[in-house]
Amino acid sequence: MLPELGHFALILALLTAASTGVLSLWGAQKNRAPWVALAKPGALALSLLVTFAYACLTWAFVHNDFSVEYVAQQSNTLLPLVYRIAAVWGGHEGSLLLWLLMLTWWTLLVRLFSRALPDTMRARVIGVLCLVAAGFLLFILCTSNPFLRLIPGVAEGRELNPMLQDPGLVIHPPLLYMGYVGFSVAYAFAVAALMSGKLDAAWARWSRPWTMAAWVFLTLGIAMGSWWAYYELGWGGWWFWDPVENASFMPWLAGTALIHSLAVTEKRGSFKNWTVLLAVSTFSLSLLGTFLVRSGVLTSVHAFASDPSRGIFILAFLVAVIGASLALFVWRAPKVGLGGRFGLFSRESLLLTNNVLFVVATGTVLLGTLYPLIIDALAVGKISVGPPYFNAVFVPIMAPLLFLIGVGPFARWKQASLPEVARLLAKDIYLAACLTLLFVLADFSLLGLRDILLVQLCFFILLSLDDHARFPNQPAGAPAGIWVKSRRILNRFWLIGVAVSVGLILSFSPLRQPVVTPLVCLGIFLACWIALTALRHFIRQARATQGNGSLIAAILKQPRHFWGMHIAHIGVAVFVAGVTVVGGYEEEKDVKMAPGDSVSVAGNTFRFLGVRQVKGPNYLAWQGDVELSKNDRFQRRLLPEKRIYHSSAMPMTEAAIDAGFLRDVYVSLGEPIDRAHPEAEWAVRVYYKPLVDWIWGGCILMALGGLIAMLDRRYRNRRTHTGESK
Amino acid sequence: MKARHQRLLLIAGALVALGLIAFLVFSALNENVAFFYSPTDVREGKAPKNKLFRVGGLVEPGSLTRQADGVTLSFVVTDNAKNIPVQFKGILPDLFSEGKGVVAQGRLNDEGIFVAQEVLAKHDENYMPPEAAQALQKAHDEATGGAAP
């Protein structure tokens, strides 16, 4: 009964979405207050109906209603409850319903948090969102209805793909979808602004927190997916340039460009057309991602069983969305105007460079992802584009972008002075270069990075906080305070410290074959540079607003958007450091191990003690017992597993990972050397991954920065003046 | 007309940068594209020497052998018309099994053995890599005189 109600609710939702969308847009255009007023209850009704439908499907999963075809395909009675709930979005139909659910929730949120918006603007935004929802409802009802009955029903369902039976799956898709779908709000704002013909700072200010929210979710969703691939797939990598990863990465790149260009539009009124185009393309890329994943045109780990009609429907929808918004853009754009002018070197020009680089990066990912499809369509042959392509093009595009992160915040709006900024930042370049040099030295020596860095760390911290710009060279004879004097001494000490440690390392420490490459140096330099400039900007800004209070208090009093920006940028630095170090220094060994054998990577010794059989709720497993020790000291036992799930007889590798702040070590069982004697020798894979957790830590910092920026006070003003007028 | 000069400079710089990036992207794409060949194609000498490519088909049942080191494996990929021996050092994916579809990426060595750097088997036991499926279909069509469209 409930599945039928759910189906019925979806049909009602389609009617609600279509009527609310059309009427509120028409009403806003023709200034008909009653129609405009429809938007609010329409959004509420739509979200209630879809939530109800979603709850019905979840109920069918929880109660093992295998007379529903989708449930029978995705779940069975042995599956633990939490995975039965997560299995709702384990397949194509359910994940689309989740997409829709997220969309209606975003619409509801817009309805709830839009008191600052004029009624017509709100009606337009909700109207656009409702039309998008109507498109998806039509898609679900026509091609991918999850409520279809299976007649006759079956007693037991199939298995949810064992790959997906993991806490990672419970979180990854909802986060990712919140991000994907969230960009629909930015899109709706852009389209609504185009319709009203009023693209102004107020529009950018309304749009910013929503775009930021979507970006935060997408960042977390991608990071979560990457982490899941790392520990669950047993491949040990964190990014594979898989087409579906690319499908989520493209909206992220475009969305990152969008949040930066929105900043210019809000502060200076420039880039308006550009911002609108970015908003449209970010959402289009989200749709394209959905199309690529759902249509099965791409071979990928994520590809669901393909059905051509679905692909064609999404493609048509995509064309409609892009076509309609571009047509609107062409019609309206000439009226928009250019906004404030800016100089060749200014905050605007730097952000423009940022945007161009992000768009180019998006384009290269798009090309690499679609190229095999184009070649296939032209019948030239079948090809695949591998990670080397993406790595080769990404480094040269990203390196200048990362460097500019350090420069941007110091450049003034409108017109900045290049010599002034260069003078300000010369010391950071010098410091970052010194740190990189130390890193290289540590690579050559057996002393270890930690010992060397500890010696230097205190000097660095003190020095990097010292701001020459505020304390220009003291005129000769002027009385120097004790603080200035002591810093001068420290300055000298620090240089001596560097010289002495370099000397010590070169003369005493045993040297080893270095691993370091120019690329690693570049990565370390950029990571240090971003972190140092962010710190400097913080302190500079705090000093400027300090007055008579303490520096700490001034730092804490900085506005949230400022905090958010720097936390996110420091997140980028952490991420870059992680990527660089894990790329340059990871070690991997595949070996045959009999019980009692040992293998070492990077000073970590793994002793294989054998395997035993263990039973899980819905699987049987061979569990390896591995003793991890470092320098002959026992660290811990690691228990990697090879599972066989009952209902699919599909083997699954569960890696055992000892995670740490500075490194992960990772063991996974390959297969028994002799299948007839699985208790004897096994092929075993061991990894040493330095700083790998910094990759996801950096992403979390980026998302945290976005969250803080989003909560900035100025977005919470009840009604802005520009918003009131009209 | 300083502003105009500045703008010209900016546009020229942007064009040079874009040209550079385009060159970079297309040369990278050219170098890193792996074409797909069926075992029949490889036997007929269509596959390139000393260049990375992919080969796909079924793993011939009973062909999987392990060398003494335990992690170097040999198996035969077939499209039911022609065979090609494949060598791989490392750990095979969970879903690799004899009689099932597989795609391997690597190079052909002088002895005609395909040395794989990467072996792909997909994440569902009923799923056949489309390239492998197509190779089988093609070989089948040729065997039956290409009657079936």
Interface residues (C-beta under 8 A of the other chain):
Chain A: N161 M163 G234 T299 V301 G343 L344 S349 V356 V360 T364 L367 G368 Y371 G381 K382 I383 S384 V385 G386 P388 Y389 A392 V393 P396 I397 D590 V591 K592 S648 A649 M650 P651 M652 T653 S668 G670 E671 I673 E681 A683 R685
Chain B: Q6 L9 L10 A14 L18 I21 L24 V25 A28 L29 E31 N32 V33 A34 F35 F36 L52 R54 R66 D69 G70 V71 K89 G90 I91 L92 D94 L95 Q105 K122 H123 D124 E125 P129 P130 E131 Q134
